[in-house]
Amino acid sequence: MGSREKDGLLKQIIVYALLICIGFVYLYPILYMISNSFMNLEDLLDTSIKWIPSSLYLGNYKRAILNMNYMSSFLQSIVVAGVPTLINVVVCAFVGYGFARFKFRGKKLFMGILIFSYIIPPQITMMPTYVLYADMKLVGSLWSFVLPAIFGQGLNAPIFILIFYSFFKQIPTVLIEAAHIDGAGYFRSFLRIAVPSAVPAIITVLLFSFVWYWNESYLTQLYVNGYFSDGNWTTLIVELKKFDTTYNPQLSMVVDGVYQSNNESIRMAATMLSILPVLLMYFILQRYFVESIDRTGITGE
């Protein structure tokens, strides 16, 4: 088992075995998806083929790209997820800083309302919100996501406000007081001291907010896409959700005497294409994300 200074062989074996098992549980669906997305219909029907396809078949991705109108849906997904995310970061940073640094009447009450608004399931407010957006002519437009974010009511905004609140609370008070003595106002001290110190929180909120907006299908289809109206916006997740109903039979073809229609491999390819941008973003930003978590050890006063 080793000692306090050095881990023993048995302890290392147990730790790595647990990490491998837990990692396999998370990686299994992705590996299964990747494997099946490269299989043709013959491989799917062949019971002897489980993981490794007989050939690297790219036809599934080609038909999924055509059916999902991939490039147009991808660009719209960037806008639908990116614009509210940027607004979420700015507004939640302001609100979190206000809660962390200012004392005002009813502060605890507002904090309680903030936490309570996060606890309420979104299904409860979904229909009243839709009626409100319909009366304001926001359904089917990007404003149905942008306008709530401007007022601090974006997707999962309460948890982001609490994240900024905890980060700004850790900033030493003497730094803010020194800035005020040097003539900096509240806004300037926020930009020059608070924001640079909250880079870990900004990266965390930016990543999580973008992923949540990207993966949100029902609210996007209801508000932005205009499920009950003619909306011009769509996303890859919405197109994936409608994949089976919108699959074009003309995309089917005969390959080696086998009729290739919509099957599990094409669905797996469409799913892989819809999550691929998020996976790439995480692989690029994971170093900054881990560093942002490690840099939170600031002692407040």
C-alpha positions in Angstrom: 0.0 0.0 0.0 3.0 2.3 0.2 3.6 5.1 2.7 2.6 8.7 3.1 5.4 9.9 0.8 5.1 7.3 -1.9 2.2 5.2 -3.2 2.6 1.5 -3.2 2.1 -0.8 -6.2 -1.2 -2.3 -4.9 -2.6 1.2 -4.3 -1.6 2.3 -7.8 -3.2 -0.8 -9.4 -6.5 -0.2 -7.5 -6.6 3.5 -8.4 -5.8 3.0 -12.1 -8.2 0.1 -12.3 -11.0 2.3 -10.9 -10.1 5.1 -13.3 -10.1 2.8 -16.3 -13.5 1.4 -15.4 -15.0 4.8 -14.8 -13.5 6.1 -18.0 -14.8 3.2 -20.0 -18.3 3.9 -18.7 -18.1 7.4 -20.1 -16.2 6.5 -23.3 -18.3 3.4 -24.3 -21.2 5.3 -25.9 -18.8 7.5 -27.9 -16.7 4.6 -29.0 -19.8 2.7 -30.0 -21.1 5.7 -31.9 -17.9 6.1 -33.8 -17.6 2.4 -34.6 -21.2 2.1 -35.9 -21.0 5.4 -37.9 -18.4 3.8 -40.2 -20.3 0.6 -40.8 -22.3 -0.1 -44.0 -25.6 -2.1 -43.9 -23.8 -5.4 -44.5 -21.7 -4.8 -41.4 -24.8 -4.0 -39.4 -26.5 -7.2 -40.4 -23.3 -9.3 -39.9 -23.5 -10.6 -36.3 -19.7 -11.4 -36.4 -18.9 -7.7 -36.6 -19.2 -5.9 -33.3 -16.7 -3.1 -33.1 -14.4 -3.0 -36.0 -16.1 -2.4 -39.4 -14.9 -4.4 -42.5 -14.1 -1.2 -44.3 -14.0 2.6 -43.5 -17.4 3.5 -45.0 -17.9 7.3 -45.3 -21.2 7.2 -47.1 -23.1 7.5 -43.8 -21.5 10.9 -43.1 -22.1 12.1 -46.6 -25.9 11.3 -46.4 -26.1 12.8 -42.9 -24.4 16.0 -44.0 -26.8 16.4 -46.9 -29.9 15.6 -44.9 -29.0 17.9 -42.0 -27.9 20.8 -44.4 -24.8 20.7 -42.2 -23.0 23.9 -43.0 -26.0 26.1 -42.7 -27.2 24.4 -39.5 -23.7 24.5 -38.1 -23.3 28.3 -38.6 -26.8 28.9 -37.2 -25.9 26.8 -34.2 -22.8 28.9 -33.6 -25.0 32.0 -33.6 -27.8 30.6 -31.5 -25.4 29.2 -28.8 -22.7 31.9 -29.0 -24.6 35.2 -28.9 -26.6 34.3 -25.7 -23.5 32.8 -24.1 -21.5 36.0 -24.5 -24.4 38.1 -23.1 -24.7 35.5 -20.3 -21.0 36.0 -19.3 -21.2 39.8 -19.3 -24.5 40.1 -17.4 -23.9 37.4 -14.9 -20.5 38.9 -14.1 -22.1 42.3 -13.4 -24.8 40.7 -11.2 -22.4 38.4 -9.4 -20.1 41.4 -8.7 -23.0 43.4 -7.3 -24.0 40.6 -4.9 -20.4 40.0 -3.8 -19.2 43.6 -3.3 -22.2 45.8 -2.4 -24.5 45.8 0.6 -28.1 46.8 0.0 -31.5 46.3 1.5 -33.1 42.9 0.6 -29.8 41.4 -0.5 -30.5 38.0 1.2 -34.1 38.0 -0.2 -32.8 38.5 -3.7 -30.2 35.8 -3.2 -32.9 33.5 -2.0 -35.1 34.3 -5.1 -32.1 33.7 -7.3 -31.5 30.2 -5.8 -35.2 29.4 -5.9 -35.4 30.4 -9.6 -32.7 27.8 -10.3 -34.5 25.1 -8.4 -37.8 25.6 -10.3 -38.0 23.0 -13.1 -38.1 24.7 -16.5 -41.2 22.6 -17.5 -43.3 24.6 -15.1 -42.5 28.0 -16.7 -42.3 26.7 -20.3 -45.8 27.3 -21.4 -46.3 30.7 -19.7 -43.0 31.8 -21.1 -44.1 30.7 -24.6 -47.3 32.7 -24.3 -45.4 35.7 -23.2 -42.9 35.4 -26.1 -45.8 34.9 -28.5 -47.5 38.1 -27.3 -44.2 39.9 -27.7 -43.6 38.5 -31.2 -40.4 36.8 -30.2 -41.2 33.3 -31.1 -39.2 32.1 -34.1 -36.4 34.6 -33.7 -33.1 34.7 -31.8 -34.5 37.4 -29.5 -36.3 34.7 -27.5 -32.8 33.6 -26.2 -31.0 37.0 -26.4 -33.6 39.1 -24.5 -33.7 36.9 -21.3 -29.9 36.8 -21.3 -29.8 40.6 -21.3 -31.9 40.7 -18.2 -29.9 37.9 -16.4 -32.4 35.2 -17.1 -30.5 33.2 -19.7 -30.2 29.4 -19.7 -29.0 28.4 -16.2 -28.0 32.0 -15.5 -28.6 31.6 -11.7 -25.8 29.1 -11.4 -23.5 31.3 -13.4 -24.3 34.3 -11.1 -23.4 32.2 -8.1 -20.1 31.1 -9.7 -19.1 34.8 -10.3 -20.4 35.6 -6.8 -18.1 33.1 -5.2 -15.1 34.2 -7.3 -15.6 37.9 -6.7 -16.1 37.2 -3.0 -12.6 35.8 -2.9 -10.9 39.0 -4.2 -9.2 40.8 -1.3 -11.1 43.8 -0.2 -7.9 45.9 0.1 -7.4 45.7 -3.6 -10.7 47.3 -4.3 -10.2 49.9 -1.6 -6.7 50.8 -3.0 -8.2 51.3 -6.4 -10.8 53.6 -5.0 -8.1 55.6 -3.1 -6.2 56.0 -6.4 -9.3 57.5 -8.0 -10.9 54.6 -9.7 -14.7 54.4 -9.7 -16.8 51.3 -9.2 -16.9 50.5 -12.9 -13.2 51.0 -13.5 -12.3 48.9 -10.4 -14.6 46.2 -11.8 -12.9 46.2 -15.2 -9.3 46.6 -13.9 -9.2 44.4 -10.8 -12.3 42.2 -10.6 -12.5 41.0 -14.3 -8.8 40.0 -14.6 -9.0 38.1 -11.4 -12.2 36.3 -12.6 -10.6 34.8 -15.7 -11.1 31.3 -14.3 -14.8 32.0 -13.7 -15.2 33.5 -17.2 -13.7 30.5 -18.9 -15.9 28.1 -16.8 -19.1 30.0 -17.5 -18.2 30.5 -21.2 -17.7 26.8 -21.7 -20.7 25.5 -19.7 -23.1 28.1 -21.1 -22.1 27.4 -24.7 -22.5 23.7 -24.2 -25.9 24.0 -22.6 -27.1 26.3 -25.3 -25.7 24.0 -27.9 -27.3 20.9 -26.5 -30.7 22.5 -25.7 -33.1 21.0 -28.2 -36.6 21.4 -26.9 -36.5 25.1 -25.9 -34.6 25.9 -29.1 -37.2 24.2 -31.1 -40.0 25.8 -29.1 -38.8 29.4 -28.9 -36.1 30.0 -31.6 -37.0 27.5 -34.2 -40.7 28.2 -33.9 -42.2 24.8 -33.4 -45.8 26.2 -33.8 -44.8 28.9 -36.2 -42.6 29.6 -39.2 -39.1 30.2 -37.7 -36.0 30.8 -39.8 -33.5 29.5 -37.2 -32.4 25.9 -36.6 -29.5 24.1 -35.0 -27.7 20.8 -35.5 -29.3 19.4 -32.4 -32.8 20.3 -33.7 -32.0 18.8 -37.1 -30.7 15.7 -35.3 -34.0 15.5 -33.4 -35.9 15.7 -36.7 -33.5 13.5 -38.5 -35.8 10.4 -39.0 -38.9 12.5 -40.0 -36.9 14.7 -42.5 -34.7 12.0 -44.0 -34.9 12.3 -47.7 -35.5 8.9 -49.4 -33.6 10.2 -52.5 -30.4 10.0 -50.3 -30.8 6.2 -50.3 -28.8 4.2 -52.8 -27.8 0.7 -53.8 -24.3 -0.2 -52.9 -23.0 -3.7 -53.9 -26.5 -4.9 -54.5 -27.7 -3.8 -51.0 -30.3 -1.1 -50.6 -28.8 1.5 -48.3 -31.6 3.5 -46.6 -31.8 5.3 -43.3 -30.4 3.0 -40.7 -28.6 3.0 -37.4 -25.2 3.8 -38.9 -26.5 7.0 -40.6 -28.1 8.0 -37.3 -24.8 7.5 -35.5 -23.0 9.5 -38.1 -25.6 12.4 -37.7 -25.2 12.2 -33.9 -21.4 12.3 -34.2 -21.5 15.3 -36.5 -23.8 17.2 -34.1 -21.5 16.7 -31.1 -18.2 17.0 -32.9 -17.9 20.8 -32.7 -18.4 20.7 -28.9 -15.9 17.9 -28.5 -13.3 19.8 -30.5 -14.0 22.9 -28.5 -13.4 21.0 -25.2 -10.2 19.4 -26.5 -8.9 22.9 -27.4 -10.0 24.6 -24.1 -9.5 21.7 -21.6 -6.1 23.0 -20.6 -7.4 26.5 -19.9 -10.4 25.0 -18.2 -8.3 22.9 -15.8 -6.0 25.8 -15.2 -9.0 28.0 -14.4 -10.1 25.5 -11.7 -6.5 25.3 -10.3 -6.2 29.1 -10.0 -9.2 29.6 -7.7 -7.1 29.4 -4.5 -7.3 33.1 -3.7 -7.6 34.1 0.0 -10.3 36.8 0.5 -10.7 39.2 3.3 
